[in-house]
Amino acid sequence: MFQGTIPGPMRSIVRETASLWPRGPVYVPCCGNFTIERSLAGMGFALHSSDVSIYTSAVGRWLTRQPVGIQLREESQDELGWLADSLDDGVGTVAAMMLGTRFLASVGRDGLWHERVVRSYREQWKVKHAETVDRLSGSDVELASYEVEDVRSWLQKVPGDAPVCSFPPFYGGGYEKLYEPLEAHFTWDAPEYEPLSDDDVVSVLGAITDRPYWLTASNHDVPELHPYLRGVIKATPRAAPFYVYASQARTRIVAPRQPIEPVKVPRLREGDELVGPLTLSLLKPGQFNALRSRYLNPKIAPGAANLAVALKDGGGRLLGVFAMAPSTFTPDEAYVLSDFAVAPTDYPRLSKLIVLAATSAEAQLLCQRAFSRRIRRVATTAFSNNPVSMKYRGLLRLHKRSPSNEDGWKFQLQYQGAMGQHTLAEALQMWAKRWGAPTMKTGV
């Protein structure tokens, strides 16, 4: 219901730490999505919160029974007039804000995907809005007060001995960008404030930590707070770590854990000859995780696959694996999350056969069944220290080359290609002719 990026284990750490604090008022500046307030609900604290964003202020004012004070902008009436009746200056407005975070970024933008998103919310608005209102009405979060005020001035009013718990933004523009679509279509009595400078961040941290009881966290390592580091949270393999700092708390480390299942099928090995026909077999998530951990480059962060498939040769031996997910922005496209060959074998370019299998007509049918949509093309991303990926060269088209956003790689390469233009039999024939020569070994 509440939208946020704070990992789930953080709530447990907040609750555990706060159990050591004296009961009474707790102050939460930069309260964002009320993760802290939800964590402390029912513990006997009087929660006082503040923030400056339109989304947070809508929720905070409603929780403290204040008028929400948000209206649809006049210039947005033509595009969004159909939701104006839902703005009741109370829980209905809050529900509209929450739903708006999911689709308003697509309003007025070109493209089939954006048009479908807006149309879907417009057609289902009454049902979705009513469901959101019902869920909000069942919330157990209670606030003693909420103020729309900048963190720098608000902290000056907080008693020096009162506990403060906050996840302040340690970089500029984060919340402003997140709620930009809401600000573009709704008007409210927004406060005037300046984004936090580096000096402001130091000042805010000083105001938070200069007291007996406090807790703060960030997805940035803060050297000034190293003596108070109480925990590191990495909820998923691709998630950025969260660093937890507190005046006093137990030390905690949260690391991702993936389920592993044994894969008993034999694998192609050195000395084995690859024979047809090729076949595809579905993998369970645990089996895919096991094979990915065994064969995929460890520098590549794993992702969750909607469809994981094993490629076998005519002898029933595993040749490799590919994993797919439906594309976020292109309805008829499948995104290749992973594709890798087993090793070691006598075939140095076996990985190209895995790519050919992933773009085959048989793989296309599996994708269409799994994603319940027509699939005509594939896309994938390769990280490399070379300007092209030799694995995809000659099979997929290089769509975009840019500097890598992952450590250890120079380039991030975006590839696209057609799907279903060949069968598995044709893929094996093509691969054997162009890339299937085995390594010749000589004995002494």
C-alpha positions in Angstrom: 0.0 0.0 0.0 2.7 2.5 1.0 5.3 2.9 -1.7 8.9 2.9 -0.6 12.5 1.6 -1.2 13.5 0.8 2.4 14.2 -3.0 2.6 11.9 -5.1 4.8 14.6 -6.2 7.3 15.1 -2.5 8.2 11.7 -2.4 9.9 12.8 -5.3 12.2 16.0 -3.5 13.1 14.1 -0.2 13.8 11.7 -2.0 16.1 14.4 -3.9 17.9 16.5 -0.7 18.5 13.5 1.3 19.6 12.6 -1.3 22.2 15.5 0.0 24.2 14.2 3.6 24.2 12.1 5.2 26.9 8.4 5.4 26.1 7.2 8.8 25.1 7.6 11.1 22.1 9.7 10.0 19.1 10.5 12.4 16.3 10.8 11.4 12.7 12.1 14.0 10.2 12.1 13.2 6.5 9.5 10.5 7.2 9.1 9.7 3.4 6.8 6.7 3.2 6.3 6.3 6.9 8.4 3.1 7.2 9.6 4.1 10.6 6.2 5.0 11.8 4.8 1.6 10.6 7.7 -0.1 12.3 7.0 1.6 15.6 3.2 1.2 15.5 1.8 -0.3 18.7 4.9 0.2 20.8 3.6 3.0 22.9 5.4 5.9 21.3 3.9 9.3 20.5 5.1 9.8 16.9 5.8 13.3 15.6 6.7 13.4 11.8 7.6 16.0 9.2 8.4 16.1 5.5 8.1 18.4 2.5 6.8 16.2 -0.3 3.3 16.2 -1.7 2.9 12.5 -1.3 4.1 12.3 2.3 2.2 15.4 3.3 -1.1 14.0 1.9 -0.6 10.8 4.0 0.6 12.7 7.1 -2.2 15.2 7.1 -4.8 12.5 6.7 -3.2 10.5 9.6 -3.5 13.5 11.9 -7.0 14.4 10.7 -5.9 17.6 8.9 -7.4 18.7 5.5 -5.1 17.2 2.8 -5.4 20.4 0.7 -4.5 18.9 -2.7 -6.4 19.8 -5.9 -6.2 18.8 -9.6 -4.5 21.5 -11.6 -6.6 23.4 -14.1 -4.3 22.5 -17.0 -4.7 18.8 -16.2 -8.5 18.7 -16.3 -8.7 17.5 -19.9 -6.4 14.5 -19.2 -7.3 13.6 -15.7 -10.7 15.1 -15.1 -12.1 11.6 -14.7 -10.4 11.3 -11.2 -11.4 14.7 -9.9 -14.5 13.3 -8.0 -12.1 11.1 -6.0 -10.4 14.1 -4.4 -12.4 14.5 -1.1 -9.6 16.3 0.9 -9.3 13.2 3.0 -8.7 9.5 2.5 -10.0 9.6 -1.1 -7.3 12.1 -2.0 -4.6 10.0 -0.3 -5.7 7.0 -2.3 -5.5 9.0 -5.5 -2.0 10.1 -4.7 -0.9 6.5 -4.0 -2.4 5.3 -7.3 -1.0 8.3 -9.1 2.6 7.3 -8.2 2.1 4.2 -10.5 0.7 5.7 -13.6 1.0 9.5 -13.8 4.5 9.3 -15.2 2.8 7.9 -18.4 0.2 10.6 -18.8 0.9 12.6 -22.0 3.8 10.5 -23.2 3.9 8.8 -26.6 4.2 5.0 -26.9 1.8 2.1 -26.8 3.0 1.0 -23.4 2.3 4.4 -21.8 -1.1 4.6 -23.5 -2.1 1.2 -22.2 -1.0 2.1 -18.7 -3.2 5.2 -18.6 -6.1 3.6 -20.3 -6.0 0.6 -17.8 -6.1 2.9 -14.8 -8.8 5.1 -16.2 -11.1 2.1 -17.0 -10.5 0.5 -13.6 -10.2 3.6 -11.5 -13.4 3.3 -9.4 -12.5 -0.3 -8.4 -8.8 0.4 -7.7 -9.6 3.6 -5.8 -12.2 1.9 -3.7 -9.8 -0.9 -2.8 -7.1 1.5 -1.9 -9.5 3.5 0.4 -10.5 0.3 2.1 -6.8 -0.7 2.8 -6.0 2.7 4.0 -9.0 2.7 6.4 -7.6 -0.4 8.0 -4.1 1.1 8.7 -2.9 0.9 12.3 -0.4 3.8 12.0 -1.2 6.7 14.4 0.7 10.0 14.5 0.6 12.5 17.3 1.5 15.3 14.9 2.6 16.0 11.3 4.1 19.2 10.0 5.0 20.3 6.5 8.4 21.7 7.3 12.1 21.5 6.2 14.2 19.2 8.3 16.7 21.9 9.2 14.2 24.1 10.9 12.1 21.3 12.3 14.9 19.6 14.1 15.7 22.9 16.0 12.3 22.5 17.7 12.9 18.9 18.8 13.8 18.4 22.5 17.4 17.6 23.0 16.7 14.4 25.0 14.0 13.0 22.8 14.7 10.0 20.5 15.0 10.8 16.7 14.8 8.2 14.0 15.2 9.2 10.4 16.3 8.1 6.9 17.3 11.5 5.5 18.2 11.9 1.8 22.0 12.0 1.6 21.9 13.1 -2.1 19.9 15.9 -3.7 16.9 15.6 -5.9 15.8 12.1 -4.9 12.3 12.8 -3.6 11.8 15.7 -6.0 12.3 13.4 -9.0 10.2 10.6 -7.4 7.1 12.8 -6.9 7.6 15.0 -10.0 4.5 13.5 -11.8 2.3 14.3 -8.8 3.5 17.9 -8.6 2.9 18.3 -12.4 -0.8 17.5 -12.1 -1.8 18.6 -8.6 -1.5 21.8 -6.7 -1.1 22.3 -3.0 0.4 24.7 -0.4 4.0 23.5 -1.0 6.6 24.8 1.3 9.6 26.7 0.1 13.0 25.1 0.9 16.4 24.7 -0.5 17.9 21.2 -1.4 20.4 19.9 1.2 24.0 20.9 0.5 26.9 18.9 1.7 27.2 21.3 4.7 23.5 20.9 5.4 23.8 17.1 5.5 26.6 17.4 8.1 24.4 19.8 10.1 21.4 17.5 9.9 23.4 14.5 11.0 24.8 16.5 13.9 21.3 17.4 15.0 20.1 13.8 14.8 23.1 12.2 16.5 23.6 14.8 19.3 21.2 13.1 21.7 21.1 9.9 23.9 18.8 7.9 21.5 18.9 8.0 17.7 18.9 5.8 14.6 19.5 6.7 11.0 20.2 4.7 7.8 21.3 5.4 4.3 22.2 3.6 1.1 25.5 5.5 1.2 28.4 4.7 3.6 28.9 7.7 5.8 32.5 7.9 7.1 31.6 10.3 9.9 29.3 7.7 11.4 31.5 4.7 11.3 31.9 4.5 15.1 28.1 4.0 15.2 27.7 1.5 12.4 25.2 -1.1 13.8 24.2 -3.0 10.7 24.5 -3.6 6.9 21.5 -4.8 4.9 21.6 -6.2 1.5 18.2 -7.7 0.9 18.6 -9.0 -2.6 21.7 -9.7 -4.8 21.0 -6.6 -7.0 20.0 -4.3 -4.1 22.3 -1.5 -2.9 23.4 -2.1 0.7 21.8 -0.1 3.5 24.0 1.1 6.3 22.4 1.4 9.8 23.8 3.8 12.4 22.5 4.2 16.0 23.5 5.4 19.4 23.1 1.9 20.8 21.8 -1.3 19.1 22.7 -4.8 18.4 24.9 -5.5 15.4 23.1 -7.0 12.5 24.1 -8.2 9.0 21.4 -9.1 6.5 22.5 -10.9 3.3 20.6 -12.3 0.4 19.9 -16.0 0.4 18.7 -17.9 -2.7 17.2 -21.4 -2.7 19.3 -24.1 -4.3 18.0 -27.4 -5.7 20.2 -30.2 -7.2 20.3 -30.7 -10.9 21.0 -34.4 -11.6 21.0 -34.3 -15.4 24.4 -35.1 -16.9 26.4 -32.2 -18.4 28.4 -32.1 -21.6 32.1 -32.5 -20.6 35.5 -32.5 -22.2 35.8 -35.4 -24.5 32.1 -35.6 -25.2 30.7 -35.1 -28.7 27.7 -32.9 -29.0 24.9 -34.7 -30.9 21.4 -33.8 -32.0 18.5 -33.4 -31.7 18.3 -30.5 -29.3 15.6 -30.2 -26.7 14.4 -27.7 -24.1 13.4 -28.4 -20.5 11.9 -26.1 -17.9 13.9 -25.5 -14.7 12.6 -24.8 -11.2 13.9 -21.6 -9.6 16.2 -23.5 -7.3 17.6 -25.5 -10.2 18.3 -22.3 -12.2 20.0 -20.7 -9.2 22.2 -23.7 -8.7 23.3 -23.7 -12.4 23.7 -20.0 -12.5 26.0 -20.1 -9.4 28.1 -22.8 -11.0 28.6 -21.4 -14.5 27.7 -17.7 -14.7 30.4 -15.0 -14.3 30.3 -14.2 -10.5 30.7 -10.5 -11.3 27.2 -10.5 -12.9 24.5 -9.8 -10.2 21.8 -12.5 -10.5 18.1 -11.5 -11.2 14.8 -13.3 -10.7 13.7 -15.1 -13.8 10.1 -15.6 -14.9 11.1 -18.5 -17.2 14.3 -20.6 -16.9 15.1 -23.2 -19.6 17.7 -25.9 -20.0 19.1 -26.8 -23.4 20.0 -30.5 -23.8 21.6 -32.4 -26.7 20.5 -35.7 -28.2 22.3 -37.7 -25.4 20.3 -35.9 -22.7 23.3 -33.9 -21.6 23.0 -30.3 -20.4 24.5 -27.8 -22.8 23.5 -24.5 -21.1 20.7 -22.4 -19.7 18.8 -19.3 -20.7 16.3 -17.3 -18.6 13.7 -14.8 -19.8 11.4 -12.1 -18.4 8.7 -10.1 -20.2 9.9 -6.7 -21.3 8.7 -3.8 -19.2 8.2 -1.3 -22.0 7.8 -3.4 -25.2 4.7 -5.7 -25.2 6.0 -8.1 -27.8 9.6 -8.4 -26.5 11.2 -10.9 -24.1 14.2 -9.9 -22.1 17.1 -12.4 -21.8 18.2 -12.1 -18.2 20.9 -14.8 -18.4 22.3 -17.2 -21.0 25.4 -19.3 -20.3 26.9 -22.6 -21.4 28.3 -25.4 -19.3 32.1 -25.7 -19.0 34.6 -27.1 -19.6 33.8 -28.7 -22.9 35.6 -29.2 -26.3 33.5 -26.4 -27.9 34.9 -22.9 -27.2 31.9 -21.2 -28.8 29.1 -23.3 -27.2 27.6 -20.1 -25.8 26.5 -19.1 -29.3 24.4 -22.2 -29.5 22.6 -21.2 -26.3 21.8 -17.8 -27.8 20.5 -19.5 -30.9 18.3 -21.8 -28.8 17.0 -18.8 -26.8 15.8 -17.1 -30.0 14.3 -20.3 -31.6 10.7 -21.0 -32.4 10.5 -23.5 -29.6 11.7 -20.9 -27.1 9.3 -18.4 -28.5 6.4 -20.7 -27.8 7.5 -21.3 -24.2 7.8 -17.5 -23.7 4.3 -16.9 -25.1 2.8 -19.5 -22.8 4.6 -18.2 -19.8 3.9 -14.5 -20.4 0.5 -14.8 -22.0 1.4 -12.5 -24.8 2.7 -12.6 -28.4 6.5 -12.5 -28.4 8.3 -11.5 -31.6 11.7 -10.3 -30.5 14.3 -10.4 -27.7 16.6 -7.9 -26.0 19.5 -8.3 -23.6 22.3 -6.4 -21.9 25.9 -7.5 -22.0 28.7 -6.0 -19.8 32.1 -6.2 -21.4 35.6 -4.6 -21.5 35.3 -4.7 -25.3 33.1 -2.5 -27.5 31.2 -5.6 -28.8 30.2 -8.9 -27.3 31.7 -11.8 -29.2 28.9 -14.1 -27.9 26.1 -12.0 -29.5 28.1 -10.8 -32.5 26.5 -12.2 -35.7 23.3 -13.3 -33.8 21.8 -10.1 -32.4 22.0 -6.5 -33.4 24.0 -4.0 -31.2 21.4 -1.4 -30.4 23.3 0.9 -27.9 26.7 1.1 -26.4 27.3 3.2 -23.3 29.7 3.3 -20.3 29.0 0.5 -17.8 27.1 1.3 -14.7 28.6 -1.9 -13.1 32.0 -2.0 -11.5 34.6 -4.1 -13.4 33.3 -3.4 -16.9 34.0 -0.7 -19.4 30.9 -1.0 -21.6 27.2 -1.7 -21.2 25.9 -3.1 -24.5 22.2 -3.3 -25.5 21.4 -6.0 -28.0 18.1 -6.8 -29.8 17.0 -9.4 -32.3 14.1 -11.3 -33.9 12.6 -14.4 -32.2 11.2 -17.5 -33.8 13.0 -17.2 -37.2 14.6 -20.7 -36.9 13.9 -24.0 -35.1 16.2 -25.8 -32.8 17.2 -28.2 -35.6 18.1 -25.3 -37.8 20.0 -23.6 -34.9 22.2 -26.7 -34.4 22.9 -26.9 -38.1 23.8 -23.2 -38.3 26.0 -23.4 -35.2 27.8 -26.6 -36.3 28.6 -25.0 -39.7 29.9 -21.7 -38.4 31.1 -22.1 -34.8 30.8 -25.8 -33.8 34.4 -26.9 -34.5 35.8 -28.6 -31.4 39.1 -27.8 -29.9 41.8 -30.1 -31.3 44.0 -31.6 -28.5 47.3 -33.2 -29.1 48.9 -35.7 -26.8 52.6 -36.1 -26.0 
